[in-house]
Amino acid sequence: MQMPVPSPDVLGKKDRIVALLRGVLPEDAVIEHEIELKAYECDALSAYRCPPLCAVLPDSTEAVAAVMRICHAEGVPVVPRGAGTSLAGGALPTADSVILGVARLTEVLETDYDNRFIRVQSGRTNLAVTGAVEADGFFYAPDPSSQLACAIAGNIAMNSGGAHCLKYGVTTNNLMGVTLVMADGEVVEIGGAHLDAGGLDLLGLVCGSEGQLGVVTEATLRILAKPEGARPVLIGFDANEVAGACVSDIIKTGIVPVAIEFMDRPCIEATEAFTGAGYPVCEALLIIEVEGSEAEIKDQLSRIIEIAGRHNPVEVRESASAEESALIWLGRKSAFGAMGQKGDYICLDGTIPVSALPHVLTRIAELTESYGLGVGNVFHAGDGNMHPLIIYDANRPGDLAKAEALGADILTLCVEVGGCLTGEHGVGIEKRDLMTKQYTPDDLEVQMQVKDVFDPSWILNPAKVFPLEASKIRRGM
């Protein structure tokens, strides 16, 4: 993976830049020493690493604005960083960049149950948003598997989803407003404590923009009342394709479960060994959860089980208690970590039409065999957001390149069947050179013109999203 050559001018004035940043931030909020910067040289796409020029940890919108003004004046690239859980290299620094971390922006600023919103600083973790309102019977719907650690800032940057996005939508469906610090330090408010704002849909533009347009420091989020109850059912099948066909049939009927999650045998085995969740022994497993009153739950589950019965499941097991339901979801939420027992892996993130699931699962198996690598599948089957995990050996020369080539083939397949390159992980550096598979040169030019408006100098999150050569030309490199 190629990264741009850093500007000698910026590298040569590191001491000046650090001194300027120390002039607007507390001593411990500016990190410059080599050992301390190890924590910021990569995100969860850990195959690629690059120490930044320095890192800063502001604790307010005003402090972020002060940092941006300095970096803009000095021509220093800035890489916004949430919790560093990006699986696409979205927070990977360049050698001449300043990492701007939001880890100290964690406060709850306002809670309004009558109007069902909460306003938080963007460094607050996803799970901690629900934690702030659950005692009063509310929750925040988007729930990425990394929700214990991932920050709202990163969720907004990548438009994250999670297991329950089938019913409740992804971040953009639950985001009402943001405070955004522009590249030159100007602070703007977009949206607010209401369903829709007038004028241009700038909020929709910012959500999913991967730190290319500004730094989100505060977010107004929709919160929902907890449902009366919820219950998952485990359904095992003897083939991935059969499970995929079952998902397609469920969606066709108009039933909308709160979640439909898919796991194949490698992932089931790894997760079971890791958590002891009690998953059945099978080739493919669906976790389907419904919610509502007891009558609604029984009705939905009976219809789902009837549909599954047409596909000859090897096991159907309905959760019998709150404890069993929690264990089922613990297993699913631990799947990515559990797969680490099988080796190094790249986690993909392509989205496809649900009707294409059987075909795509078959082709993934064929492609994987042709490359001689392993793969584990765990994904949000209800909305076709796939997460194949390509297993490789980082210590074996050529294995990483082979895994990346397989990943490119799988993501190209997603586009070919009518899907897209990413559902919730973003483009980052991982998919930037595949953007031409989905977009024409004119499409990409329009997207880059939007960035020109927000960030004319192209200092925000360099070397991401857009093909590298196009980014370098825009930056005048």
N, C-alpha and C positions, 0 to 999 in steps of 0.2 A: 504494500500500500504506500503510494508516494505522498509525501508531505511537502509543502512549499519550503523553499530555502529562506531562512529568516533574514530580515533586513539587517545588515551590519550596523546601520545607523542606530537602530533601536538597541541592539545588543551592546553597542559601545557606550550608551548613556544609561545603563542600568542603574548606576549609583544615583544619578540625577532623578530618575523616575521613582526609585524607592524613596528618596528623600522627599520628593513632592507628595507622595502618597502618605508618608509618615506625618506630613504637615496637616493632613485632614482626617487621619484615623488614629485611634489609640495604638500604642506601641505593639501590643500583642495581636493587632488586626492586620499587620503586614508581615508576610512570611517570605523570606528571601534565601535562607540558607539551604544548601543542597540537600542535606539529610531530611529536613522538614518538608521540602518540596516533593519528596518521593510519594507522599500521599496524594499528590495532585497530578502526577505524570500520566495517569490513565484513568479511564472509568471502567465499567464492567466489561467492555471489550478489551480485555487486558492483554491481548496479543500485540497491541501497539502501545508504545510508551514514548513520551517526550516531556522532559522537565520544562515548565514554563519559566518565563523571566522572573516572575514572583507571583504570589497569591495574596489576595486581600479578602477580609471577612467583615464587611460593613454590617451595622446592626440597625440601620434605618434607611428610609427612602432618601433622605437628605444626604446621608453618607454615600450611598450608591451614586447619587447625582454628582457629588464632589469628585468621586473616582472617575466617573465617565468624562467629566469636564477636563480633567488632567490628561487622561489617555487620548481624548479627542485632540486636544491642543498639541500633544507630543507625537501624534500619529502612531500610537501604540495599540495593537490589536487586543481585544478583550474577549475572553471566553467565559460566558456565564455558566455557572455550575450549581446544580441543585444538590442532590446527595451523591452524585457520581454513580448512579445505578444504570446509566444508559448502556444498552447492549449494542448500540450502533456506533459508538465512538462519538456521540454527540457532545461530550465535554472534554475530548482529547485536546490538549493545548498544542500550540506551536511554540518553538523555542523563543520567539520574540514577543510572546503574548503575556498578558496579565490574566490570571484566573480570578474571576469575581465570584466568590462563593456566597450563597445566601443562607448558610447554616445557622447564622445567628439571628435570622429574621423569623422568629418562631411564635410571635404573640398572636393571641386572639384579640381582634380589635373591636368587634361588634357582633352581637348575636341577636337576631330578631325572629322569634318563633311565629309571630302573627303573620309576617311576610315571608317566612321560611327561607331565611338566608343567614349565612355567617360570613364575616369578613376577617381574613387572616393575613398575616405576613406570609410571603411565599416560601419561606424555608421550613414552614411547619410540615411535618410528615403527613402523608395521606391518612394513615390510621388515626393520628392524633386529632384530625378534624372531626371524625366521628366520635372520638374519645371526649371531645369538648361538649357534645350535645346528646350523647346516648342516654345519660341519666334522666334526661327530660323526654325520652321517647323518640328521638330523631336520629338520622344517620346521613352520611354523605355517600352517594351511590357508587361512583367509580372506585374499583377495588383491584388495582394491579397486584400481581403476585408479590411484588416487592413493597407492598403498602406499609409494612412495618418500618421501612427505611426511606423509601422514595419521597421526595419533596414535592409540594404542590407546584413549585416553579417548573420542575422537570415534567410533571404531568401536563401542565399547560403547554410547555415547549413541544412535547411529542404527541399531544392529544391522546393521552393514555386512556385505556379502557379497563379491562379486568373481566373476571368471570361473570359478573352480573350486568354487563353492558348490553346483553341481549334485550332485556326489558327496560333498563334505565338509561341506556345510551352511554357514550364516552364523555370525556371531559368537556368537549364543546357543548354538549347538551345540558351540562350542569354548571357552566361558568356564566356568571351574570355581569361581571365587570373586573377590570384590572387597573392598577396603577402601574404605568410603564415609564421607565427612564430611557429616554432616547439616546442615540449615540453621542450627541453633543452635550448631554446632561440635562436637557429639558425634561420636565416631569409632566406627563399628561394623564388624564383620567378617561378611560374608555368604558362605556356601559355603566352599570351601577346596580342599585338595589331594586331592579324592576326587570320584567321579562325580556323586553326588547327596547333597544335605544333607536331613536330616529336617525336618519341619514345613512351614510355608508356603513356597511357591516365590518367595521374595523376590528371588532372583537373576534369575529370569525377569521379574520386575517391573522391576528396575533396568535390565536390558539392553533398550535401545530407548526409555528414558524421557526422552531428550533433555535431560538436565540439570535436569529438573523436580523430582527427588526428593533429590538430593544430588550431591556432587562425588566422583567415583571417583579415588583417588590411587594405588592399587595393583591389579593384576589377576593372577590365577592362570589361566594359559591351557593348554589341551591342546596338546601337540606330538605329531607323528606321524613314524614312520620313513619315509624317502623310498622311493618305489616303485622296483622294479628298473629300469624305463624308462618313457618316455612318448613319444608321437608324435602330432602334429597332421596333419590332412588339410584342404586347402582345397577347397571345392566351390562352384562358381559357378552361378548360375541366371539366367534371362532375365526374372524377375519376383519382386518381394518376396513375393507371395502363394504362389508355388510353393515358395520357400525355407521359408516358414512351414509349409506343408503337409508338407514333408520332415521338419522338426523334429518335428511332431506324430506322424508315422509312426514315427520312430526311437524316441520315448518310448513309444509303444504297444507296441513289441516287448519291452520290459523291459530293453533295453540301457541301461546307465548310464555314458555317457562321463564323463570328469572335467570336461569343459566343452563347451558348444555356444554359440558366439558368432555373432551376426548383424551384418552391416554392409550398408547399401544403397549405391547408386552415389555419391551426394554424399560419403558418408563414406569410401568406398573411394578415390575420386579425391583427396580431401584428405589422407588418410593416406599414400597412395602418394607424393604429392608431398613430404610431410614426412619420411618415413622410408626410402622406396625398398624397401619390404618385399617387393616382387615379387608383389603381389596380381594376380589375373587381371582382365581387363576384362569386367565383367558388371554386371547390374542389382542383384544381391544375392549376398552371399558368406556362407557358413558356415565357421567355423573349429571343427572338431570334434577334440578331443584324447582319446585313450584311454591307459591306462597298465597296467603289469603286466609279466609276463615277455614275452619276444619272441613266444612262441606265443599268449599272450593278446592281445597287441597285434594280431598278424596276424589272428586270428579276429574280433576286434571290428571292426577296420577293414574287413575283407572284407564283413561283414554290413552295416555302415553304407553302404559304397559300393554294395552291391547295392540297398539301399533307395533311395539317392539316384538310382540309375540309372532307377528307375521314374518319376522326375520330370524326365527329360531334361536333366540338367545340361549347361552349356556347357563346363565344365572340371572335372576332378577331379585334384588334385595332392597326393600324399602327400609329407611332408617326407622328405628323403633324408639329413639330417645334423643333428647337435646345433646347428650354426651356423644352418642354415636354420630350425629350430624356434624358436630364440631370436629370429630376425628376424621371423618370423610373429607372435610374441607382442609384440615391440617395437612393431610396427604397431598391434596392437589396444590395447595399453596407452597408446599415444600418440594415440588417436583423438580424445579430447576436446580436447586441445591443438591437434591438426591442424585441427580444424573451425573454430578461431578465424581461420583464413585466409579463411574465407567470410563472416565478419562477426561481429557480436555474436550471442549466442544464449542461450536459456534451456534448461537441461537438465532434462527431466522424469524422473519415476521412478514409473511405475505398474506394477502387477503383475496379470497376467491368467492364466486357465487356458491351458495350452499349446495345447489344441484350438481356442481362439479366435484364435490368431495370424493365420491367413489373413484372417478377417473384420476384425479390428482393424487390420491393416496397410492393408487396402482403405479403411476408414473414415478412418484418419489421412490418407491421401492425399487423400480427398474433402474433409475438413475443412480441410486446409492450402490446397488450391486455392480454397476458398470465402473464405478470409481473405486470399488474395493474398500469402502468405508462403512461405518455403522451409523445408524440414525435412530433417534427416539422421537416419537410424535406426542406432543401434549399441546392442546390448543383450545380456543373458544369456538367450538364447532357450531354453535347456534348462529353466529354471524360470519362464519367462514374465515375467522382470523387465525391463521395457522402459525405454529411455532416449531417447525422441525429442528431438532438438535443434532447437528452433524458432529459425530465423535471422531477425534483424531489424536495423534500423539505429537505434542508440541516439541518433543525432543528428537523426533525423527525428521531428518531433512526432507523437505518437499511436501510433508503432510499438510501443513497449514495452507500452502498454495493449492493443493488438491481439494481441501475442504472448501476453500473460497470459490474455486471453480464449480464445484458441485452446488454450492449455495447460489451462485449466479444462475446456474441452469434451473434450479428450483424456482427462484424468484421470477425468472423469465417465463417459466411455465405458468405461474400465477397470472401474469399479465396476459399471456396468450389465451387463457380461458375466460378472460373478461374481468379479472381482478386487478390488484395493484401491488406495488412493491412493498408497501408498509401499511400496517393497520394501527399500531400504537407505539412502536419502538422508534419511529422516525427514520430519516435517511442517514444523517450523520456523515461519517466517512465510509461506512460499510456499503451503502448503496448508491453513493453519489455518481459513480461511473456507470451505473445501470439506469440512470434517469432517462437516457436516450432510448431505452427500451419501451418506456411508457409515454414519453413526451417528444413532440417534434421540436426542431430547433426554434421555431417561432413560439411554441409554448414556453420553452425555457427562457427565451428572450423576454417575454412578458413578465415572467416570474422575477427575473433579475432586474427588470425595470422597476418593479415594486420595491425591491430592496434598495435600488438607487435612491428612491424617494426618502425612505426611512434612514438609510445609512450610506450617504453619498461616497464616503471614503472607504467603505467596505472593511471597517475595523472590527465589526461584531462577528464573533464565532467564525473565523476564517477557515477556509479549506473544507467546508462542510456543505452538504446538500447539492450544490451545483457542481458539474464536472470541473475538475481542478484547473484545467487550462483556461476555462472561461472565467473562473474566479480570479486567477492571476492577472488576466487581462484587465478585469474590472478594477483590481487594486493597483494597476499600473506597474506590475512587477515584470 
